[in-house]
Amino acid sequence: MEPQQGVMNLPGFQTLDSFAKQGRLPGLTSQELRLDLQGKLLLPGLVDAHMHLDKAFSLPQVGNVSGTLLEAIQNYKAMSPKFTQEEIKRRIIKSAMSALSYGTTTIRTHLDFNLKAGKEVAFRTMHAALEAKEMLSGVVDLQLFPMVPFTGITPMELDAVEEAIRLGVDGVGGAPHLSETPFQDIDGIFGLALKYGLPLDLHTDESDDPQVHTVSYIAEQTIRHDYQGRVTVDHLCSLSALSQEKADQAIALMAKADLGAVTLPAVNLYLQGRGDRGLVRRGATRIRELLEAGIRLATASDNIQDPFHPFGRGDLLQIALITAYSAHMGSAADQQTLLRMITEIPASVLGLRNYGVGIGKPIDFVIVDAQSAERMFTEQPVGRWVYKSGKWLHGARQDSSWGSPELTALWDDSVLLLK
């Protein structure tokens, strides 16, 4: 699906002059919108399938001396009781708007739900996320997935989990591979999802140890419960550590279960392989093999400037480039696949209906200051113009990068309060 100038038969990726010749954008009814941007690329609003907006920009408060996943988990868990609901909300808004400035209009965010620190602490994050979602309505669409703990969970804590779900979350998350009883935890998480009819999105096998392997069991339970198409697995690092035979079996089972999948190469490259000497493993999953098996594999941002990952800005073009490096994806065909991994594939994984650019679809797009997909990846242009919900949100005003005084104030407020 290569972007081409002046051609209308590629509805996913097109240049603006094709719309300019039409005189207006298909589906736009409120006003005519004539666009002539000299061949810049138009993409549907980008979709980030996996972020941690509540943790973003927390690195100054939560360090990580060793740089390991274990220390990141421990340090954030210890610090979480000290974060106020307002601070968490502002972090969510700031990180979501940062992603928006780079063209992302839909985000699935996983939320910390630390019941061991007390119910009030856990619910701070939930209430902060729900408030932020409402404040960002029509600007960035957020899907909220609390990370449900099951290791040693008490009946009272389970009641709290169900109370959180009833607040209006979009799905159930978790990281059962970290548990001492991972398969029991998976059963419990499936039980919750089935009870409330919600999709599942699980951190899965985020380890370079081949003994850490839960994805096959998740696939089996997906088939058993007839939940195909409603379960997503993320990371899948240890899949790369398996023997080829075992990896082939796991991938075939994933395909049979129609699991959605998300690779998170920036964070996985940073965290994994730290015990290796000499030839250090990359840590990313088997990206090419999953794609070749027909699995819906998206690539996403994961953590931004927090103890899990000190870098990042919520820019999916940057993430697509890192994906290209980690999976040796450099051909023209590969670059079209990379585009699909930040647009239509994550849209499918997130269950978005009527996604894309075309007649009868919502007007939701980003314009990138590049003349081709190849130049977009090599130049990584900062210039992005974002249109959604009948208005320009970013890049269209000369006096501000944001599309309205209200958005400027929302951004300034979140930035100032986090300094």
C-alpha positions in Angstrom: 0.0 0.0 0.0 2.5 2.6 -1.2 1.6 6.3 -1.0 1.2 7.7 -4.5 0.5 11.2 -5.7 -2.9 11.9 -7.3 -4.2 8.3 -7.2 -7.5 7.5 -5.5 -7.4 3.7 -5.6 -5.3 3.3 -2.5 -7.6 4.4 0.2 -5.3 3.8 3.1 -2.3 5.9 2.1 -2.5 8.9 -0.3 -1.1 12.3 -1.0 -3.1 15.4 -0.4 -3.3 16.6 -4.0 -5.6 13.7 -4.8 -8.1 15.2 -2.3 -7.4 18.7 -3.5 -8.6 17.7 -7.0 -11.8 16.5 -5.5 -12.3 20.0 -4.0 -13.2 18.6 -0.6 -12.6 15.6 1.6 -14.9 12.6 1.0 -17.4 12.4 3.8 -17.0 16.0 5.0 -20.4 17.6 5.3 -20.0 20.7 7.6 -17.8 22.7 5.3 -15.6 22.4 2.3 -11.9 21.8 3.0 -9.6 22.4 0.1 -6.1 21.0 0.6 -3.1 21.6 -1.5 0.1 20.5 0.3 2.4 19.8 -2.6 2.4 16.1 -2.4 2.9 15.6 1.3 1.7 12.3 2.6 -1.7 11.7 4.1 -2.2 8.7 6.5 -5.2 7.8 8.6 -4.8 8.8 12.2 -2.0 6.6 13.7 -3.0 4.0 16.3 -0.8 3.2 19.3 -1.8 -0.3 20.5 0.3 -0.3 23.7 1.3 2.6 26.0 1.6 3.3 29.7 0.3 6.8 29.9 0.0 6.8 33.7 3.7 6.1 34.1 5.0 8.4 31.4 7.4 11.2 32.4 7.8 9.7 35.9 11.6 9.1 35.5 12.6 12.1 37.6 10.7 10.6 40.5 11.3 7.0 39.8 14.8 6.1 38.8 16.3 2.8 37.6 20.1 2.5 38.3 20.5 -1.0 36.9 18.2 -0.4 33.9 16.6 -3.8 34.4 12.9 -4.7 34.2 12.9 -6.0 37.7 14.2 -2.8 39.2 11.7 -0.7 37.2 8.8 -2.8 38.5 10.1 -2.6 42.1 10.8 1.1 42.0 7.5 2.1 40.5 5.6 -0.1 42.9 7.4 1.5 45.8 6.8 5.1 44.5 3.2 4.7 43.4 1.5 5.5 46.8 3.2 9.0 46.6 1.6 10.0 43.3 -1.5 12.1 43.5 -4.5 11.6 41.3 -4.0 15.0 39.7 -0.3 14.2 38.9 -1.2 10.9 37.3 -4.0 12.6 35.3 -1.6 15.3 34.0 0.9 12.7 33.0 -1.7 10.9 31.0 -2.8 14.1 29.3 0.7 15.2 28.5 1.8 11.9 27.1 -1.4 11.5 25.0 -1.0 15.0 23.6 2.6 14.4 22.8 1.6 11.3 20.8 -1.2 13.4 19.2 1.4 16.0 18.0 3.1 13.2 16.1 -0.1 12.0 14.5 -1.6 9.4 16.9 -5.3 9.7 17.4 -6.1 6.5 19.2 -4.2 4.9 22.1 -4.7 1.8 24.2 -3.1 2.4 27.5 -2.4 -0.1 30.2 -2.9 1.2 33.8 -1.1 0.3 37.0 -3.5 -1.2 39.5 -1.4 -1.8 42.6 -3.9 -3.3 45.1 -1.0 -4.4 47.4 -0.5 -0.7 48.1 -4.1 -0.3 49.1 -7.4 0.1 47.3 -7.2 3.9 47.5 -3.8 4.0 45.7 -5.0 1.6 43.0 -8.1 3.6 42.3 -6.2 6.9 42.1 -4.9 5.7 38.7 -8.3 4.5 37.6 -10.1 7.8 38.4 -7.2 9.8 36.9 -7.4 7.8 33.7 -11.2 8.1 33.4 -11.0 11.9 34.0 -8.3 12.3 31.4 -10.2 10.2 28.9 -13.2 12.5 29.3 -11.1 15.6 28.9 -9.5 14.3 25.8 -12.7 13.2 24.2 -12.8 14.2 20.5 -9.0 14.8 20.6 -7.4 11.5 21.4 -9.5 8.3 21.8 -8.2 6.3 24.8 -8.9 2.7 25.6 -8.2 1.9 29.3 -6.9 -1.6 30.3 -6.1 -2.0 34.0 -3.4 -4.5 34.7 -5.2 -7.0 36.9 -3.1 -8.6 39.6 -3.9 -12.2 40.5 -0.9 -13.5 42.4 -2.1 -14.1 46.0 -5.3 -12.1 45.4 -7.8 -12.1 48.3 -11.6 -12.1 47.9 -11.7 -8.5 49.0 -9.1 -7.5 46.3 -11.0 -9.4 43.7 -14.1 -7.4 44.6 -12.0 -4.2 44.1 -10.9 -5.4 40.7 -14.5 -6.0 39.7 -15.5 -2.6 41.1 -12.8 -1.0 38.9 -14.1 -2.8 35.8 -17.6 -1.5 36.5 -16.3 2.0 36.4 -16.1 1.8 32.7 -12.9 0.3 31.4 -12.4 -0.9 27.9 -10.8 -4.2 28.6 -8.8 -6.3 31.1 -5.0 -6.4 31.2 -2.3 -8.1 33.2 1.2 -9.7 33.1 0.6 -13.3 34.2 4.0 -14.5 33.1 5.5 -12.6 36.1 3.4 -14.6 38.5 4.5 -17.7 40.4 1.3 -19.3 39.2 0.9 -17.9 35.7 -1.5 -20.5 34.3 -3.8 -20.1 37.3 -3.7 -16.3 36.8 -4.5 -16.6 33.1 -7.6 -18.6 34.0 -8.6 -15.9 36.5 -8.1 -13.1 34.0 -10.1 -15.0 31.4 -12.9 -15.5 33.9 -13.2 -11.8 34.5 -13.1 -10.9 30.8 -15.8 -13.5 30.1 -18.0 -12.3 33.0 -18.0 -8.8 31.7 -17.7 -9.4 28.0 -14.5 -7.5 27.7 -11.4 -8.0 25.5 -8.1 -9.1 27.0 -4.7 -7.6 26.4 -1.9 -9.3 28.2 1.8 -8.5 28.7 3.1 -11.9 27.6 6.5 -13.5 28.1 8.5 -10.3 28.5 11.7 -12.2 29.1 14.7 -13.6 27.2 14.4 -16.8 29.2 12.9 -19.6 27.0 11.4 -21.2 30.1 9.0 -18.2 30.4 6.4 -19.3 28.0 2.7 -18.6 28.5 1.5 -17.6 25.0 0.6 -21.1 24.0 -1.6 -21.5 27.0 -3.2 -18.2 26.3 -3.9 -19.3 22.8 -5.4 -22.6 24.0 -7.7 -20.8 26.5 -8.8 -18.3 23.7 -9.9 -21.3 21.6 -11.5 -23.1 24.5 -13.6 -20.0 25.4 -14.4 -19.2 21.8 -12.7 -15.8 22.3 -10.9 -15.6 19.0 -10.2 -12.1 17.8 -10.7 -10.6 21.3 -7.3 -11.4 22.9 -4.1 -9.5 22.4 -0.6 -10.6 23.5 2.2 -8.1 23.9 6.0 -8.3 23.9 6.5 -12.0 23.2 10.3 -11.6 23.8 10.9 -15.2 24.9 9.4 -16.5 21.6 12.8 -15.5 20.1 14.6 -17.6 22.6 12.7 -20.8 21.8 14.0 -23.5 19.5 12.7 -23.1 15.9 10.4 -26.1 16.3 8.8 -24.8 19.5 8.5 -21.3 18.1 6.8 -22.7 15.0 4.3 -24.6 17.1 3.5 -21.5 19.3 3.1 -19.3 16.2 0.7 -21.8 14.6 -1.4 -21.9 17.7 -1.5 -18.1 17.9 -2.7 -18.0 14.3 -5.4 -20.6 15.1 -6.6 -18.6 18.1 -6.6 -15.4 16.0 -4.6 -13.6 18.7 -3.7 -10.0 18.1 -0.1 -9.2 18.9 2.0 -6.1 19.6 5.8 -5.9 19.4 7.4 -3.2 21.5 10.9 -3.0 20.1 12.2 0.2 21.6 11.6 -1.0 25.2 12.5 -4.6 24.5 15.8 -3.6 22.9 16.6 -1.5 25.9 15.6 -4.0 28.7 16.3 -7.4 27.3 19.6 -9.2 26.8 21.3 -7.5 29.7 22.8 -10.7 31.0 24.4 -11.5 27.6 28.0 -11.1 26.8 29.5 -10.9 23.4 26.6 -11.3 20.9 23.8 -9.6 22.8 20.2 -10.7 21.9 18.0 -7.9 20.5 15.1 -8.9 22.8 12.3 -8.2 20.2 10.0 -11.0 19.2 10.0 -12.9 15.9 8.5 -10.1 13.9 8.8 -11.4 10.4 7.7 -14.9 11.3 4.6 -13.6 13.0 3.7 -11.4 10.1 4.3 -14.3 7.6 2.0 -16.5 9.6 -0.8 -14.0 9.1 -0.9 -12.8 12.7 -2.1 -9.2 13.2 1.1 -7.8 14.6 1.2 -4.1 15.5 4.2 -2.1 16.7 3.8 0.4 19.5 5.5 2.8 21.9 5.2 1.2 25.3 6.9 3.3 28.0 7.9 6.9 27.7 10.6 8.5 29.9 9.9 6.4 32.9 11.9 3.8 34.9 11.2 1.1 32.2 12.5 3.3 29.3 14.2 6.6 29.7 13.6 7.7 26.1 10.7 8.0 23.7 8.1 10.7 22.8 5.1 8.8 21.6 6.1 9.1 17.9 5.0 6.0 16.0 7.2 6.9 13.0 10.2 6.7 15.3 8.9 3.4 16.6 8.4 2.0 13.1 12.0 2.9 12.3 13.2 1.1 15.4 11.1 -1.9 14.3 12.8 -1.8 10.9 16.2 -1.9 12.6 15.2 -4.7 15.0 13.7 -6.9 12.3 15.9 -6.0 9.3 12.9 -4.5 7.4 14.3 -2.2 4.8 12.8 -3.0 1.4 10.0 -1.0 -0.2 7.5 -3.8 0.7 8.8 -3.9 4.2 8.2 -0.2 4.6 4.6 -0.5 3.5 4.3 -3.3 6.1 5.7 -0.9 8.8 3.0 1.6 7.8 0.4 -1.0 8.3 1.8 -1.9 11.7 1.0 1.6 13.0 -2.3 2.1 11.2 -4.7 -0.6 9.9 -3.2 -3.5 11.9 -3.5 -1.9 15.3 -6.9 -0.5 14.3 -7.9 -4.2 13.8 -6.3 -5.3 17.1 -8.2 -2.5 19.0 -11.5 -3.3 17.3 -11.8 0.1 15.6 -14.7 0.1 13.1 -14.7 2.0 9.8 -11.1 2.9 10.1 -9.1 4.5 7.3 -9.3 7.3 4.8 -12.1 7.0 2.3 -15.7 7.8 1.4 -18.1 7.3 4.3 -15.3 7.0 6.9 -14.6 9.4 9.7 -12.4 12.3 8.8 -9.4 11.4 10.9 -5.9 11.8 9.4 -2.4 13.0 9.8 -0.3 14.8 7.1 3.4 14.1 7.1 5.9 16.5 5.6 7.5 13.9 3.3 7.2 13.1 -0.4 7.3 9.3 -0.1 7.2 6.5 2.5 10.9 5.9 2.0 11.7 9.6 2.7 9.3 9.6 5.6 11.3 6.9 7.3 14.7 8.2 6.5 14.0 11.9 7.3 11.6 11.3 10.2 10.0 14.7 9.6 8.8 16.5 12.7 6.1 18.4 10.7 2.8 16.7 11.3 -0.7 18.2 10.8 -3.5 16.3 12.6 -7.3 16.6 11.7 -10.0 14.9 13.7 -13.6 15.4 14.9 -14.2 18.1 12.3 -11.2 20.3 13.2 -7.5 20.7 13.0 -5.9 19.6 16.3 -2.2 20.2 15.5 -0.1 22.0 13.0 -2.6 24.3 11.3 -2.1 27.6 13.2 0.8 30.0 12.8 0.6 31.3 16.4 0.6 27.9 18.1 1.3 24.3 17.2 -2.1 23.3 18.7 -5.3 23.8 16.8 -7.2 25.8 19.4 -6.6 27.9 22.5 -8.3 25.2 24.6 -5.8 22.6 23.4 -2.9 25.0 24.0 -4.1 25.6 27.6 -4.6 21.9 28.2 -1.0 21.2 27.0 0.5 24.1 28.9 -1.3 23.0 32.1 -0.1 19.4 32.0 3.5 20.5 31.2 3.7 23.2 33.9 2.3 21.0 36.6 4.8 18.2 35.9 7.9 20.4 36.0 
